Amino acid sequence: MSSLIFVQLLLLGLRVISTTTDTWRHCTDLLPLDLLSFVLERDTSKLVPGVHMKQAGGVRGVHFSSPHTVLSFPSSQLLVNCDLFPKEFSIVVTLKVTHAASTVSKKHQDLLLRSCSELQQGQLWFNPLRKGLYLCDGTAWITVLEDHKRLDYVSEHQVLTTSSETHDVEVFQVPGMGLMAAMAHRSKASGSAVYLWTHSGFKLYQNITTHEALVWRHFNMGKKSEMDFSVIYKWSKKRKKFVRFQSLQTYCARDWEAFNINRQTYLAVANHRQGNNNHTIDSVIYRWNRLTKSFEVHQMLPTSGAYDWEFFTVGPYHFLVVANAFDGVTTSVDSVIYVWINGSFQVFQTIKTFCATDWEMFQIGGRVFLVVANGHRLHGNGPSRYAINSTIYELDMNGQLFVRFQDIVTYSAVDWEFFSLGEEHFLVVANSFNGESYSLNSILYRWQGYEGFVPVHWLPTIGCSDWEFFSFKGESYLIYSSAKAPLSKVFKLKTY
């Protein structure tokens, strides 16, 4: 209770103006002020009712047992030659929380949060367990300040032995089952596998026959990609496993993307090549037909060694970007951003990329970004360069195009994964090859605002082919798949 009254006192001193006019001026260049000095007597024997001096651990402090009207004061004592508080200001509060207060159960915390009524309107509550400050608006507690998760370090949580090398991992939820992961295994003999998350990590749940599978994507159904055709699998609630649903003709498909526009479901396949040499072929957009209950061709888009599709929405606009990797001669090709207009995708912008293998869209605040994973530079019979820049682009709302924001050196990058912990934002890259070795660090980057993304953790990987971020019961994890070793690893993200 003492924590509640103490913080409330500070805000009573600040809650002095409810309306403004154009003639009122904000204060500037204010010196630090001790708000308690405005309401407390220097002579501790003359303290107002409900206020007592306390000493703990050699430190003296003030204990408030109940609010009192004399603990407020006019704003004129603070604001000299101005009318309003500065547009930006800070309040520093030092609290001593008793052990009893820190052991309140989460259930009782929630009960306290729900006790906001008109009688408590305008009062503040400091929750020492959640490290948050909340304001009662008369009906509910509104968050004023709240401590968020911050990444401390990354630890190895599980080494998962797989039946073969893995090109892709997809983590998803199945109602009634929990968290699952589908892995696209390279081996024809063992096929691919679906794993179920348990208290100790991922455990094998189901084997599915595949032929050099390259990718899985979950969209309330599951599907895998093969050499000459791809298969959509549907989850059977009765059998509690994935069963074959529909086959589609594809050409060395490297990626699938599922998305919805105007309550209509679509699938985009990235056809990489036809035969051994023809990389300039069409990739296909499929649309779900509710009458036939199957996916049908909606649109064909020309691609060059397509490796990845990424769908995203900005306001009322829908975009689809393809990672073009190779045109049969060079990896220096244009990747294309499409925009949805009148029922089909039209070219919005082209961006020069170098064996582009992945696009990842993310937003920070109101800013929209696209990051590309560039694999390597190759032209004709010349040598390949694997240490090259992958690039982050930002959407210029005024110019209506994506512009270069930041270059990051990567090593045959094949995937980016964006995620957030609290108010912190991260990118992790899948570095697969540096020209000599597949054993190298994949790097975790943290958003630093003006500085862009800066490296904070180096994670040892072997031929890293994919990263997936997932959370379970309040804990956060990263899993990576290896295209060069029969293993995958789960890392736990330790926060504080």
C-alpha positions as CSV (number, residue, x, y, z in Angstrom):
1,M,0.0,0.0,0.0
2,S,2.9,2.4,0.8
3,S,4.1,2.1,-2.8
4,L,0.7,3.1,-4.2
5,I,0.4,6.2,-2.0
6,F,4.0,7.3,-2.6
7,V,3.7,7.3,-6.4
8,Q,0.3,8.8,-6.2
9,L,1.8,11.8,-4.3
10,L,4.2,12.5,-7.1
11,L,1.5,12.6,-9.7
12,L,-0.8,14.7,-7.6
13,G,1.8,17.4,-7.9
14,L,1.8,17.0,-11.7
15,R,-1.9,16.6,-12.4
16,V,-2.7,20.3,-12.3
17,I,-3.8,21.2,-15.9
18,S,-6.6,19.5,-17.8
19,T,-7.2,21.9,-20.6
20,T,-5.0,24.1,-22.8
21,T,-5.3,27.0,-25.1
22,D,-3.0,28.4,-27.8
23,T,-1.9,31.2,-25.5
24,W,-0.5,28.9,-22.8
25,R,3.3,28.3,-23.0
26,H,5.3,25.1,-22.2
27,C,8.1,25.5,-19.7
28,T,11.7,25.0,-21.0
29,D,15.0,24.5,-19.3
30,L,13.5,23.6,-15.9
31,L,16.0,22.5,-13.2
32,P,15.5,19.2,-11.4
33,L,12.8,19.6,-8.7
34,D,12.3,17.6,-5.5
35,L,8.5,17.2,-5.5
36,L,8.4,15.9,-1.9
37,S,9.9,19.1,-0.6
38,F,6.8,20.9,-1.7
39,V,4.5,18.9,0.7
40,L,6.8,17.8,3.5
41,E,7.9,19.8,6.5
42,R,11.7,19.9,7.1
43,D,10.9,19.3,10.8
44,T,10.0,15.6,10.9
45,S,8.1,16.1,14.1
46,K,5.5,18.2,12.2
47,L,4.7,15.7,9.5
48,V,1.0,15.6,8.4
49,P,-1.3,12.7,9.3
50,G,-0.5,9.5,7.4
51,V,3.1,10.4,6.8
52,H,6.0,8.9,8.9
53,M,9.8,8.8,8.7
54,K,11.3,5.3,8.3
55,Q,14.9,4.0,8.2
56,A,16.0,0.7,6.6
57,G,19.5,-0.4,5.8
58,G,20.9,2.9,6.9
59,V,18.7,4.8,4.5
60,R,15.9,7.2,5.6
61,G,12.7,7.4,3.7
62,V,9.1,8.6,4.0
63,H,6.2,6.1,4.6
64,F,2.7,7.1,3.4
65,S,-0.1,5.1,5.0
66,S,-3.0,7.1,3.6
67,P,-3.6,10.0,1.2
68,H,-4.3,13.5,2.5
69,T,-5.4,16.7,0.8
70,V,-2.4,18.7,2.2
71,L,-0.2,16.6,0.0
72,S,-1.2,18.6,-3.0
73,F,0.1,22.0,-4.0
74,P,-0.6,24.6,-6.7
75,S,1.3,24.4,-10.0
76,S,2.4,28.0,-9.7
77,Q,5.0,26.8,-7.3
78,L,6.6,24.8,-10.0
79,L,5.8,26.7,-13.2
80,V,7.5,30.2,-13.2
81,N,6.8,32.4,-16.2
82,C,5.2,29.5,-18.1
83,D,1.9,27.6,-18.0
84,L,2.5,24.0,-19.0
85,F,4.9,21.3,-18.2
86,P,7.6,20.6,-20.8
87,K,6.4,18.5,-23.7
88,E,8.9,15.8,-22.5
89,F,9.9,15.3,-18.8
90,S,10.9,12.5,-16.5
91,I,9.8,11.5,-13.0
92,V,12.3,9.7,-10.9
93,V,10.8,7.5,-8.1
94,T,12.7,5.6,-5.5
95,L,10.7,2.9,-3.7
96,K,11.3,0.4,-1.0
97,V,9.1,-2.7,-1.6
98,T,8.6,-4.9,1.4
99,H,9.1,-8.7,1.1
100,A,5.4,-9.2,1.8
101,A,4.5,-7.0,-1.2
102,S,6.9,-8.8,-3.5
103,T,5.3,-12.2,-2.7
104,V,1.8,-11.3,-3.8
105,S,0.5,-14.0,-6.2
106,K,-0.3,-13.3,-9.8
107,K,-3.9,-14.1,-9.1
108,H,-4.1,-11.4,-6.4
109,Q,-2.3,-8.9,-8.7
110,D,-5.0,-9.4,-11.3
111,L,-7.7,-8.9,-8.7
112,L,-6.0,-5.6,-7.7
113,L,-5.9,-4.6,-11.3
114,R,-9.6,-5.2,-11.7
115,S,-10.5,-3.0,-8.7
116,C,-10.4,0.2,-10.7
117,S,-13.6,2.2,-10.3
118,E,-14.7,5.9,-10.3
119,L,-13.6,6.1,-6.6
120,Q,-10.0,5.3,-7.7
121,Q,-10.1,7.5,-10.9
122,G,-6.8,9.4,-11.2
123,Q,-4.9,7.2,-8.8
124,L,-1.7,5.4,-9.6
125,W,-0.6,1.9,-8.7
126,F,2.9,0.7,-8.7
127,N,3.2,-3.1,-9.2
128,P,6.6,-4.2,-7.9
129,L,6.4,-7.7,-9.5
130,R,5.5,-6.4,-13.0
131,K,7.7,-3.4,-12.5
132,G,4.9,-1.3,-13.9
133,L,3.1,2.0,-13.1
134,Y,-0.7,2.0,-13.8
135,L,-3.3,4.8,-13.9
136,C,-7.0,4.2,-13.1
137,D,-9.2,5.9,-15.6
138,G,-12.4,5.1,-13.7
139,T,-13.0,1.7,-15.3
140,A,-9.6,0.0,-15.9
141,W,-5.9,0.3,-15.0
142,I,-4.0,1.9,-17.9
143,T,-0.3,1.3,-18.3
144,V,1.8,4.4,-17.8
145,L,5.2,2.8,-17.5
146,E,6.1,-0.9,-17.7
147,D,9.3,-2.8,-17.7
148,H,9.8,-5.0,-20.8
149,K,11.8,-8.1,-21.5
150,R,15.3,-7.5,-22.5
151,L,17.6,-10.1,-24.1
152,D,20.4,-11.0,-21.7
153,Y,22.1,-14.0,-23.4
154,V,21.5,-17.0,-25.7
155,S,22.0,-20.6,-24.5
156,E,21.9,-23.9,-26.3
157,H,18.6,-25.6,-25.3
158,Q,18.5,-28.7,-27.5
159,V,20.5,-30.5,-30.1
160,L,18.0,-32.4,-32.3
161,T,19.4,-35.3,-34.3
162,T,17.6,-35.5,-37.6
163,S,17.4,-38.3,-40.2
164,S,19.3,-36.2,-42.7
165,E,20.3,-32.7,-43.6
166,T,17.4,-30.2,-43.4
167,H,16.7,-27.4,-45.9
168,D,13.8,-25.7,-44.0
169,V,12.0,-25.7,-40.7
170,E,8.5,-24.4,-40.1
171,V,7.2,-23.9,-36.5
172,F,3.4,-23.7,-36.0
173,Q,0.5,-24.3,-33.6
174,V,-2.1,-27.1,-34.1
175,P,-5.3,-26.7,-31.9
176,G,-5.5,-29.5,-29.4
177,M,-2.0,-30.6,-30.0
178,G,0.3,-27.6,-29.3
179,L,3.5,-26.4,-30.9
180,M,4.9,-28.4,-33.8
181,A,7.8,-28.1,-36.3
182,A,7.9,-29.5,-39.8
183,M,11.4,-30.2,-41.2
184,A,12.1,-30.6,-44.9
185,H,14.8,-33.3,-45.0
186,R,17.1,-33.8,-47.9
187,S,17.1,-37.6,-47.8
188,K,14.8,-39.5,-50.1
189,A,15.0,-42.6,-48.0
190,S,14.0,-41.2,-44.7
191,G,11.6,-38.5,-46.0
192,S,10.6,-35.5,-43.9
193,A,9.3,-35.3,-40.3
194,V,7.0,-33.4,-38.0
195,Y,8.0,-32.8,-34.4
196,L,6.0,-32.0,-31.3
197,W,7.2,-29.7,-28.6
198,T,7.4,-31.2,-25.1
199,H,8.8,-30.0,-21.8
200,S,12.3,-31.2,-22.9
201,G,12.2,-29.9,-26.5
202,F,11.0,-31.2,-29.9
203,K,10.2,-35.0,-30.2
204,L,9.5,-36.9,-33.4
205,Y,5.8,-37.1,-34.0
206,Q,5.2,-38.1,-37.7
207,N,7.2,-39.1,-40.7
208,I,6.0,-38.0,-44.2
209,T,7.3,-39.5,-47.4
210,T,9.1,-36.8,-49.4
211,H,11.8,-36.6,-52.2
212,E,14.5,-34.1,-51.5
213,A,12.1,-31.8,-49.8
214,L,13.1,-28.1,-49.8
215,V,10.4,-26.2,-47.8
216,W,7.4,-26.5,-45.6
217,R,4.7,-23.7,-45.0
218,H,1.8,-23.9,-42.6
219,F,-1.5,-22.1,-43.4
220,N,-4.1,-24.0,-41.4
221,M,-3.0,-26.9,-43.6
222,G,0.6,-28.2,-44.2
223,K,2.4,-28.7,-47.4
224,K,5.7,-29.7,-48.7
225,S,7.7,-29.1,-51.9
226,E,9.3,-31.8,-54.1
227,M,11.3,-32.0,-57.3
228,D,8.4,-32.1,-59.9
229,F,5.3,-31.6,-57.9
230,S,4.3,-30.3,-54.5
231,V,1.8,-31.8,-52.1
232,I,-0.6,-30.0,-49.8
233,Y,-1.3,-31.9,-46.5
234,K,-4.3,-31.2,-44.3
235,W,-4.4,-31.8,-40.6
236,S,-6.9,-34.5,-39.7
237,K,-8.5,-33.8,-36.3
238,K,-9.8,-37.4,-36.2
239,R,-6.5,-39.1,-37.0
240,K,-4.4,-36.4,-35.4
241,K,-1.9,-36.4,-38.3
242,F,-1.3,-34.7,-41.6
243,V,-2.9,-36.5,-44.6
244,R,-2.4,-35.9,-48.3
245,F,-4.9,-33.3,-49.7
246,Q,-3.9,-32.0,-53.1
247,S,-0.9,-32.2,-55.5
248,L,0.3,-29.3,-57.7
249,Q,2.7,-29.3,-60.6
250,T,5.9,-27.3,-59.7
251,Y,9.4,-27.0,-61.0
252,C,12.1,-27.4,-58.3
253,A,9.9,-25.3,-56.0
254,R,12.0,-23.5,-53.4
255,D,9.3,-21.7,-51.4
256,W,5.6,-21.4,-50.8
257,E,3.8,-18.4,-49.3
258,A,0.2,-18.4,-48.1
259,F,-1.8,-15.2,-47.7
260,N,-5.3,-13.7,-47.6
261,I,-6.7,-10.8,-49.6
262,N,-10.3,-9.8,-49.1
263,R,-11.1,-13.0,-47.2
264,Q,-9.8,-15.1,-50.2
265,T,-6.9,-17.5,-49.6
266,Y,-4.0,-17.6,-52.0
267,L,-0.8,-19.7,-52.4
268,A,2.4,-18.5,-54.2
269,V,5.0,-21.0,-55.3
270,A,8.6,-20.0,-56.2
271,N,9.5,-22.3,-59.2
272,H,13.3,-22.3,-59.2
273,R,14.1,-24.0,-62.5
274,Q,12.8,-26.4,-65.2
275,G,15.3,-29.1,-66.0
276,N,18.9,-28.3,-65.2
277,N,19.5,-25.0,-67.0
278,N,16.2,-23.2,-67.6
279,H,15.8,-20.7,-64.7
280,T,13.7,-18.1,-66.4
281,I,10.3,-19.6,-65.9
282,D,6.9,-18.7,-64.5
283,S,6.1,-18.9,-60.8
284,V,2.4,-19.3,-60.0
285,I,-0.2,-17.7,-57.7
286,Y,-3.0,-20.2,-56.8
287,R,-6.4,-19.2,-55.4
288,W,-8.7,-21.4,-53.2
289,N,-11.9,-22.4,-55.0
290,R,-14.6,-22.8,-52.4
291,L,-16.8,-24.8,-54.8
292,T,-14.3,-27.4,-55.9
293,K,-12.5,-27.2,-52.6
294,S,-9.1,-27.0,-54.3
295,F,-6.4,-24.6,-55.2
296,E,-6.5,-23.3,-58.9
297,V,-4.2,-21.2,-61.0
298,H,-4.9,-17.5,-60.6
299,Q,-1.9,-15.7,-62.1
300,M,1.5,-16.5,-63.6
301,L,4.5,-14.3,-62.9
302,P,7.9,-14.5,-64.7
303,T,10.8,-15.2,-62.3
304,S,14.5,-16.0,-62.6
305,G,15.6,-18.8,-60.4
306,A,13.0,-17.8,-57.8
307,Y,13.9,-18.7,-54.3
308,D,11.4,-17.1,-52.0
309,W,8.1,-15.2,-51.8
310,E,7.2,-12.7,-49.1
311,F,3.7,-11.3,-48.7
312,F,2.9,-8.2,-46.6
313,T,0.4,-5.4,-46.2
314,V,0.9,-1.7,-45.7
315,G,-2.3,0.1,-44.9
316,P,-4.8,-0.8,-47.7
317,Y,-2.1,-2.1,-50.0
318,H,-1.0,-5.7,-50.5
319,F,2.5,-6.5,-51.7
320,L,4.3,-9.7,-52.8
321,V,8.1,-9.7,-53.3
322,V,10.1,-12.4,-55.0
323,A,13.8,-13.3,-54.4
324,N,15.2,-14.0,-57.8
325,A,18.5,-15.9,-57.5
326,F,19.9,-16.8,-61.0
327,D,19.0,-16.2,-64.6
328,G,21.3,-19.0,-66.0
329,V,24.3,-16.7,-66.4
330,T,24.6,-14.4,-63.4
331,T,23.3,-14.0,-59.9
332,S,23.1,-10.2,-60.4
333,V,19.4,-10.1,-61.3
334,D,16.4,-7.9,-60.4
335,S,14.1,-9.1,-57.6
336,V,10.6,-7.7,-58.0
337,I,8.1,-6.2,-55.6
338,Y,4.5,-6.5,-56.8
339,V,1.4,-4.7,-55.6
340,W,-2.2,-6.0,-55.8
341,I,-4.3,-3.9,-58.2
342,N,-7.8,-4.9,-59.4
343,G,-7.5,-8.6,-58.6
344,S,-3.9,-9.3,-59.7
345,F,-0.3,-8.4,-58.9
346,Q,1.4,-5.7,-60.9
347,V,5.1,-4.6,-60.8
348,F,5.7,-2.0,-58.1
349,Q,9.5,-1.8,-58.0
350,T,12.6,-3.8,-59.0
351,I,15.7,-4.1,-56.8
352,K,19.1,-5.4,-57.9
353,T,20.1,-8.4,-55.8
354,F,22.8,-11.1,-55.9
355,C,21.5,-14.6,-55.7
356,A,18.6,-13.4,-53.5
357,T,17.5,-16.3,-51.3
358,D,15.1,-14.7,-48.8
359,W,13.1,-11.5,-48.1
360,E,11.8,-10.6,-44.7
361,M,9.4,-7.8,-44.1
362,F,9.1,-6.2,-40.6
363,Q,7.9,-3.0,-39.0
364,I,9.3,-0.9,-36.2
365,G,7.0,1.7,-34.9
366,G,5.4,3.1,-38.1
367,R,8.4,2.3,-40.2
368,V,8.3,-0.5,-42.8
369,F,11.4,-2.4,-43.8
370,L,12.4,-5.2,-46.2
371,V,15.7,-7.1,-45.8
372,V,17.1,-9.4,-48.5
373,A,19.5,-12.3,-48.0
374,N,22.1,-12.1,-50.8
375,G,23.8,-15.5,-51.4
376,H,26.8,-14.8,-53.6
377,R,28.1,-13.0,-56.6
378,L,28.6,-15.1,-59.8
379,H,28.9,-14.2,-63.5
380,G,29.5,-16.8,-66.1
381,N,32.5,-19.0,-65.4
382,G,34.1,-16.5,-63.0
383,P,34.7,-17.2,-59.3
384,S,32.0,-16.8,-56.7
385,R,32.1,-14.3,-53.9
386,Y,30.3,-15.4,-50.8
387,A,31.2,-12.6,-48.4
388,I,28.9,-9.8,-49.7
389,N,26.4,-7.3,-48.4
390,S,22.8,-8.2,-47.6
391,T,20.7,-5.1,-47.5
392,I,17.9,-3.6,-45.5
393,Y,15.4,-1.3,-47.4
394,E,13.0,1.1,-45.9
395,L,9.7,2.2,-47.4
396,D,9.7,5.9,-48.3
397,M,6.1,6.8,-47.8
398,N,6.4,10.1,-49.7
399,G,8.4,8.7,-52.6
400,Q,6.4,5.5,-52.6
401,L,9.3,3.1,-53.0
402,F,11.8,1.2,-50.9
403,V,15.2,2.9,-50.4
404,R,18.5,1.5,-49.1
405,F,18.7,1.8,-45.3
406,Q,21.6,-0.4,-44.2
407,D,24.2,-2.9,-45.7
408,I,25.3,-5.9,-43.5
409,V,28.1,-8.2,-44.6
410,T,26.9,-11.8,-44.7
411,Y,28.3,-15.1,-45.9
412,S,26.1,-16.9,-48.4
413,A,23.1,-15.8,-46.5
414,V,20.0,-17.9,-47.0
415,D,17.5,-16.6,-44.4
416,W,16.6,-13.7,-42.2
417,E,14.3,-13.9,-39.2
418,F,12.9,-10.8,-37.4
419,F,11.4,-10.9,-33.9
420,S,10.8,-8.7,-30.9
421,L,11.3,-9.2,-27.2
422,G,9.5,-6.5,-25.2
423,E,10.4,-3.3,-26.9
424,E,13.6,-4.6,-28.4
425,H,13.8,-5.8,-32.0
426,F,16.2,-8.3,-33.5
427,L,17.3,-9.8,-36.8
428,V,19.1,-13.1,-37.1
429,V,20.9,-14.2,-40.3
430,A,21.5,-17.7,-41.6
431,N,25.2,-17.6,-42.7
432,S,25.8,-20.9,-44.7
433,F,29.2,-20.8,-46.4
434,N,32.2,-18.4,-46.5
435,G,33.9,-20.0,-49.5
436,E,36.0,-22.5,-47.4
437,S,33.8,-23.8,-44.6
438,Y,30.2,-24.4,-43.7
439,S,31.0,-24.1,-40.0
440,L,30.7,-20.4,-39.2
441,N,28.7,-18.1,-37.0
442,S,25.3,-16.9,-37.8
443,I,24.8,-13.5,-36.2
444,L,22.0,-12.0,-34.1
445,Y,21.5,-8.2,-34.6
446,R,19.7,-5.7,-32.3
447,W,17.9,-2.6,-33.4
448,Q,19.7,0.5,-32.2
449,G,17.5,3.2,-33.8
450,Y,19.7,5.7,-35.6
451,E,22.6,3.2,-35.8
452,G,20.3,0.6,-37.4
453,F,21.0,-3.1,-36.5
454,V,24.2,-3.9,-34.6
455,P,25.7,-7.4,-33.9
456,V,25.1,-8.6,-30.3
457,H,25.4,-12.4,-30.4
458,W,27.4,-14.9,-32.5
459,L,25.8,-18.3,-32.8
460,P,27.8,-21.3,-34.1
461,T,26.1,-23.1,-36.9
462,I,26.9,-25.7,-39.6
463,G,25.5,-24.9,-43.1
464,C,22.7,-22.9,-41.5
465,S,19.6,-23.0,-43.9
466,D,16.8,-21.5,-41.9
467,W,15.9,-19.7,-38.6
468,E,12.6,-19.8,-36.8
469,F,11.6,-17.8,-33.7
470,F,8.9,-19.1,-31.4
471,S,7.5,-18.7,-27.9
472,F,6.0,-21.2,-25.5
473,K,4.6,-20.5,-22.0
474,G,6.3,-17.2,-21.7
475,E,9.7,-18.4,-22.9
476,S,11.3,-17.5,-26.2
477,Y,13.4,-19.7,-28.5
478,L,15.3,-19.8,-31.8
479,I,15.6,-23.0,-33.9
480,Y,17.9,-23.4,-36.9
481,S,18.2,-26.2,-39.5
482,S,21.4,-27.4,-41.1
483,A,21.6,-28.3,-44.8
484,K,25.0,-29.9,-44.3
485,A,24.6,-31.9,-41.1
486,P,21.9,-34.2,-39.7
487,L,21.0,-31.9,-36.8
488,S,19.0,-28.9,-35.8
489,K,19.5,-26.8,-32.7
490,V,17.2,-24.9,-30.4
491,F,18.5,-21.9,-28.5
492,K,16.8,-20.4,-25.5
493,L,16.7,-16.6,-25.3
494,K,17.4,-15.6,-21.7
495,T,15.7,-12.3,-20.7
496,Y,15.8,-10.1,-17.6
